[in-house]
Amino acid sequence: MAASIRTKPGRTSPADGGCGFVYDPDVPAAHEPVFWLPEHSPGTLILTSAPPGFDPGVAFDPAALGTVLAEREDASGRELIIRDTTGDVHIWLLDEGAARHPSVVLPRDGALKLRLDLASRFLRRLLGQRVGLLPPKLRLTDFQRHRYIQLLRAADLYEEGGEPRDVAAQILRSRQAELPAIEFKDSAARKQADRLIKQSLALVNRGYLKLLRGG
């Protein structure tokens, strides 16, 4: 998934050839919030300073929107991940004045409606309305979270050499995984494990980009 992650500066040493890490190598990657490239993530609110001559309007403190899970700053601006009641929202401040005099940037792409919905929710929050920031289409249900966890576990297991029987036993927790080979071959657990592996590989092979757009 690294191709669509906005990397952050990592530590370098002579031993690693002077290369940076996407994550701190001492911290498990699963525990690190991910900064997705905004072009792949309509859940990213892009803000810049309003043009000269406009009423300054209402400045805002990103932390007032929710808990700040992560923050980084580089030549492209300042980025934050905010935990809202509806999910994690990414905010990209293109310049120093974006928080003091915000103006929303809406790229015209295939996710324009989602970006517009997110922008509308943000502006309503600035006006004091109690509204969730993340559009409904971008929110994960408990079932979806459970399913994606299964898929990621299946992908890891398969990459480590696991077979459908291993997936059936360790992920699906099916007793059919104990059947003799000839019986397991035509079992419901084998078919479900095969589907899980196929879907997990599709998810890892850039299928997650569709997920970011609520697909």
C-alpha positions in Angstrom: 0.0 0.0 0.0 3.0 2.3 0.2 2.3 3.7 -3.3 -0.6 5.7 -2.0 0.8 6.7 1.4 2.2 10.1 1.9 5.4 9.1 3.6 7.0 11.0 6.5 10.7 11.6 7.1 12.2 8.6 8.8 15.5 8.0 10.6 18.5 7.1 8.6 21.8 5.4 9.4 24.9 4.1 7.5 23.5 0.6 8.0 20.3 1.3 6.1 22.0 3.1 3.3 20.6 6.5 4.2 17.1 5.6 3.2 14.1 6.9 5.1 11.3 4.7 6.6 7.6 5.1 5.9 7.1 4.5 9.7 9.3 4.6 12.7 11.0 1.1 12.5 10.6 0.7 16.3 6.8 1.1 16.2 4.6 -1.6 14.6 3.1 -0.1 11.4 -0.4 -1.2 12.4 -0.2 1.3 15.3 0.8 4.2 13.1 -2.0 6.4 11.6 -1.7 6.5 7.8 -1.6 9.8 5.8 -3.3 8.9 2.5 -2.5 10.9 -0.6 -5.4 13.4 -0.9 -6.0 12.5 -4.6 -7.0 9.0 -3.4 -8.9 10.0 -0.3 -12.1 12.1 -0.5 -12.1 11.9 3.3 -9.3 14.5 3.2 -10.4 18.1 3.7 -8.1 20.4 1.7 -7.9 24.0 3.1 -6.0 27.1 1.9 -6.1 30.8 2.8 -9.0 32.7 1.3 -8.1 35.2 -1.4 -7.3 38.8 -0.3 -10.3 41.0 0.2 -12.7 38.4 1.6 -14.1 38.8 5.1 -11.8 36.9 7.5 -14.7 34.8 8.6 -14.3 32.3 11.4 -10.8 30.9 12.3 -10.8 27.4 13.7 -8.6 25.2 15.9 -8.3 21.7 14.3 -8.2 20.2 17.7 -11.7 21.6 18.4 -13.1 19.3 15.7 -12.0 16.2 17.6 -9.0 14.3 19.0 -5.8 14.8 17.0 -4.5 11.4 16.3 -1.5 12.4 14.2 0.1 15.5 12.7 2.9 16.2 10.3 4.3 19.1 8.4 6.6 19.4 5.4 7.0 21.5 2.3 3.5 20.6 1.1 1.8 21.9 4.2 0.5 20.7 7.5 -1.6 17.5 7.8 -3.7 16.2 10.6 -5.8 13.1 11.3 -8.8 14.0 13.5 -10.9 11.4 15.3 -14.5 12.5 14.8 -17.6 10.7 16.2 -18.2 9.4 12.6 -14.6 8.2 11.9 -11.1 9.6 11.1 -11.0 12.8 9.0 -7.8 14.0 7.4 -7.2 17.7 7.1 -4.6 19.2 4.8 -3.6 22.8 5.5 -1.8 24.1 2.4 -0.4 27.2 4.0 -0.1 29.0 7.4 -3.2 31.0 7.0 -5.5 28.1 6.2 -6.7 27.7 9.7 -7.1 31.5 10.4 -8.9 32.3 7.2 -10.0 28.9 5.7 -11.1 28.4 2.2 -12.0 24.9 1.0 -10.3 23.4 -2.1 -12.6 21.1 -4.1 -10.7 19.2 -6.9 -13.1 18.2 -9.7 -12.5 14.5 -9.8 -14.6 11.3 -9.5 -15.1 11.9 -5.8 -16.3 15.4 -6.1 -19.7 14.7 -4.4 -18.0 13.1 -1.4 -15.6 16.0 -1.2 -18.4 18.5 -1.4 -20.3 16.6 1.3 -17.3 16.7 3.6 -16.7 20.4 2.9 -20.4 21.2 3.7 -20.2 19.3 7.0 -17.0 21.1 7.9 -18.5 24.6 7.2 -21.6 23.7 9.2 -19.4 22.7 12.2 -17.7 26.1 11.9 -21.2 27.7 12.2 -21.8 25.8 15.4 -24.0 23.0 14.1 -23.6 19.5 15.7 -23.0 17.4 12.6 -20.6 14.5 12.0 -17.8 15.4 9.6 -17.4 12.1 7.7 -19.9 11.5 4.9 -22.0 8.3 5.5 -20.6 6.6 2.5 -17.1 6.8 4.0 -18.0 5.4 7.4 -17.3 1.8 8.2 -19.9 -0.3 9.9 -18.9 -2.8 12.6 -19.6 -5.6 10.0 -17.3 -4.0 7.5 -14.5 -3.5 10.1 -14.8 -7.2 11.0 -14.7 -8.2 7.4 -11.7 -6.1 6.5 -9.8 -7.4 9.5 -10.6 -11.0 8.2 -9.3 -10.1 4.7 -6.1 -8.6 6.0 -5.4 -11.6 8.2 -6.1 -13.9 5.3 -3.7 -11.9 3.1 -1.0 -12.2 5.7 -1.6 -15.9 6.2 -1.5 -16.6 2.5 1.7 -14.6 2.1 3.3 -16.7 4.8 2.4 -19.9 2.9 -0.9 -20.6 4.5 -3.5 -22.7 2.6 -7.3 -22.6 2.5 -7.4 -25.1 5.4 -5.3 -22.7 7.5 -7.6 -19.9 6.7 -10.7 -22.0 7.6 -9.1 -23.0 10.9 -7.4 -19.8 12.0 -9.7 -17.1 10.6 -13.1 -18.7 10.0 -12.8 -20.9 13.1 -14.6 -23.6 11.2 -14.6 -27.2 12.5 -14.7 -28.3 8.9 -11.0 -27.5 8.7 -10.5 -30.8 10.6 -12.1 -32.9 7.9 -10.0 -35.3 5.8 -8.7 -33.7 2.6 -11.2 -35.4 0.2 -14.1 -34.1 2.4 -12.7 -30.7 3.1 -12.2 -30.1 -0.7 -15.9 -29.8 -1.3 -16.9 -28.3 2.1 -18.5 -24.9 2.6 -15.5 -23.8 4.7 -13.1 -24.5 1.9 -15.2 -22.5 -0.5 -15.5 -19.6 1.9 -11.7 -19.7 2.6 -11.0 -19.6 -1.2 -13.3 -16.6 -1.5 -11.6 -14.9 1.4 -8.1 -15.4 0.0 -9.2 -14.1 -3.5 -10.9 -11.0 -2.1 -7.9 -10.3 0.3 -5.4 -10.4 -2.6 -7.7 -8.0 -4.6 -7.8 -5.7 -1.6 -4.1 -5.6 -1.2 -3.5 -5.2 -4.9 -4.8 -1.6 -5.0 -8.4 -2.6 -4.1 -8.1 -0.6 -1.0 -8.1 2.6 -3.2 -11.8 1.8 -4.0 -12.4 1.4 -0.2 -11.1 4.9 0.4 -13.8 6.2 -1.9 -16.6 4.3 -0.1 -16.7 1.5 -2.7 
